[in-house]
Amino acid sequence: MAGTSAAEVKTKRPSNTAFKQQRLRAWQPLLTPKSVLPTFFIIGIIFAPIGGWLLWASERVNELRIDYTNCDKLGSSFEALGSSQFEYHLHGINSNSIPQPQQKYDSGKHTCTISFNLPKDLEPDVFLYYRLTNFYQNHRRYTRSFDVDQLKGKTRSASDLSNGDCSPLDSHSENGGPKKPYYPCGLIANSIFNDTISQPVLTNPSGNQNTVTYKMSESGIAWSADRKRVNPTDYKPSDVFPPPNWRARFPNGYPNPIPDLGKDEHFLVWMRTAGLPTFRKLYMKNTEDTMTSGYYQIDVVMNYDTRSFGGTKSIVISTTSFIGGRNPVLGIAFIVVGGLCVLLGCIFAVRHFYRPRRLGDHTYLSWNQQVASGLADNPAASASGRNTQPASGNQGLLRQRP
């Protein structure tokens, strides 16, 4: 171009720098037997004891689970449960020696009474969960089925919620009247677990008392982050409808003022969706008192239908350890990985000592030769030198770079 110096001519060729020409220093480890075999044994020696320690901690967690899905099919007298309907994991206690739990049903009150034996004291913290199976809270449409602004307390009209994440449970019209939004809208809130579980009652205490209630608290069961997600609403009771499955709780609509959902911790616990179809959620806890051994009864008002989706429901009473609840999977995984590494290390060591493989000298690789002679900085020289064979007796063991 006339009047333009050669230095000002635009070009797409990258500058000759280490970064743009991909000549930055890098660590390229060579996996030799001297480096690989010790690594396998070190990993195995570290992982196997950690796995045993985690498994030991998990086994010290005391836990019992009792299924009451079909309790409403029983009569008014106690009946023993089958072995598939309950499960005991009590440290130091043979589960086969524990009497079977019993259940009975009061059809007038829709109440299932569960009687079970606790053969040992449970030290605090003691937690009571409900457990559901075959319930897919991890379904993509289900997990998105709520309105953030509505839970934050903002007034959202039926048109605001129309065709949004809450659909089809976004609004409703009664007797040809105007559409009003559901509060809270969406599938998650509508499907909330609504069985009522009473506190455990010790039916055979020592002394002159007939029964003793083991007091458990329903506060403090939700995460603090979940409490911040829900604020008091600006709706008036006449502006909204309760979700369809909440009609038994609010048959005449919401009272004035509308209850603060941010203080309903059972609601907050349910709104944090589970990642697997079998899950448990905390219902109440006791962090101060020991749950003494003996025979206990728990009354459950049965409102939640699990048979419609082929699931089951159970109560779970459990303690914890430093790793949380009972979870042998983590310890088993560490033991399996550690054992597998030791096994592979032994196999490779025997193979190496029995029939060792002759190793080449990596300093004679073609690209190392180019860097050592400065050919990498000279493209023309590098191109002409690619066919240069390294002057070494090891060249038969090395492959040239194409």
Beta strands, then each sheet from edge to edge (+ up, - down):
strand 1: 63-67
strand 2: 79-80
strand 3: 86-89
strand 4: 102-106
strand 5: 111-118
strand 6: 126-132
strand 7: 171-172
strand 8: 180-181
strand 9: 196-197
strand 10: 201-202
strand 11: 212-213
strand 12: 279-286
strand 13: 294-301
strand 14: 313-318
sheet 1: 3+ 1- 14+ 6- 12+
sheet 2: 2+ 4- 5+ 13- 9+
sheet 3: 2+ 4- 5+ 13- 10+ 11-
sheet 4: 7+ 8-
end
